[in-house]
Amino acid sequence: MTIRIPDNGSRGRARIGLVVPFSNTNLESDLFMLRPQGVSLHVMRAGGYDLDKVPDSEQMRKFALASLDEMISSLSAARPDVILYGCTSATLAHGPGFDREFAKRITDMSGVPAVTAASALVEALEALKVKHIAFSSPYIEQLNQEAISFLEHCGIQTVSSAYVGSDLGNYGQGELTPDEVYELGCRADHPKAETIVLSCTDMRSVEAVEALERDLRKPVVASNQALLFAAVRRLSLSSEALVRCGRLFDCL
């Protein structure tokens, strides 16, 4: 007897490789929710930072560099068509030069395009043709200032910002609710800001994008949304099968 299993469109068109910090609980869920029909997701969880320490720029640098060769070698075995590096602050903390070289290193090792979450944010803002943003994140103040500096070096000015205001540790970022992320975005808003940026792949920003855009009447860019946007561009896929997530996807 032949058993026919319904094709739910979960694979066949393209493969996305994804590197995720090992304490991150939201990035995979967001990308599974938003990915286009027929695109499969192949994940490598990565450590290299101390779960008991404040996730500052030094911890993020350790994460960025820890066992990268081994991780990309293992992920490449799944033959992805693009690789996404899913930690915004890991390269935001060290500037655009570090970010570009880091992505190039992944591409050289894997033979496929690589996109970091930091560069995906910049790409999204450029696609929206905005230069003035409101920045929000769950980072500690040091990382916030480094992120703002990174964006400034890319020609993007932060005119206002809002932060959680306390050290959330490695798990607290992911425990913020979409309602709390919504409030954070509202606090960041400013009349001169053309777009709200919600930075952090472990923050539940994707679920707050539509409500923020509706109420603030301006585009919202979130790390995970921007990562998928960049991946879909490199895969030359139609946006028709995408789950709606803000005005950014109208740029595809």
Phi, psi and omega in degrees: 000135178264126178261122180264121178261126181301138176275112181265013176072028185275351184200171174116328183273320182192163177238132175252124173268140187223127173260124185237132173304140191289350174259001182283130183244002187243333187299312180300316181299318180297314183288325174296324181288324188262343189300148179293156178300135179087001180254124180262155184242129184234117196248138171240118178272136189232138177252212180110000175233158185273118182295340182265000181251159177298130180285074180267187185295327179292318176298321180291326176295317177301317180297316183300323187264346186291120172052032184299316182301314181294319181297311183291326176298316179293317181293325181295338179296338177278359180053056178290158177268342177205149178241130178253131178259108195266047171223110184296311188288340182300324179251335174304324185292347188235011171091161183300325180298312177300317181299314181296315181293325179295314178296320179297322179298318178295317179297317180297324181284324188261334183081010179230161179301143178235140180229129173270159179295326179295312180291332177294322176300314180297316179300320180295316180294323177293322178297325179279352178060045178246151180236346184234122187232162165255128187251134176221148182196168173261015185285167169286163188302321180302313180293324178301313181293324178292323178294316179297321177295318178304310182294324178297319177296340178264009177086018182244121183263131175269116182264345178200161182205160176212136181232164180297324175094005177208161178283116182271353183071191184278350180246335183295329179300315181285347181269353174297136180278161174303326177295320178292323176294319177303311180298322178297316178297319178295320179294329181285335189300152181207146180304329181275350180280126178277336185211147172263129176253128175248100189260124174144123181285346180259008177260141185280059185281324184306323182286348181256351188301307186298318180294319179295317179296321179296314187276329181264346176059044174205159181296152175235133178242124178244152185306311185288324175298316180293322177300313181292322176304312181295321180294314181298322176300313183290334178273355180054044181264155175286149179276358187300324184271000181285146169286134181300129177212072174085174184292337181305318184292345174290345181275357180281000000 
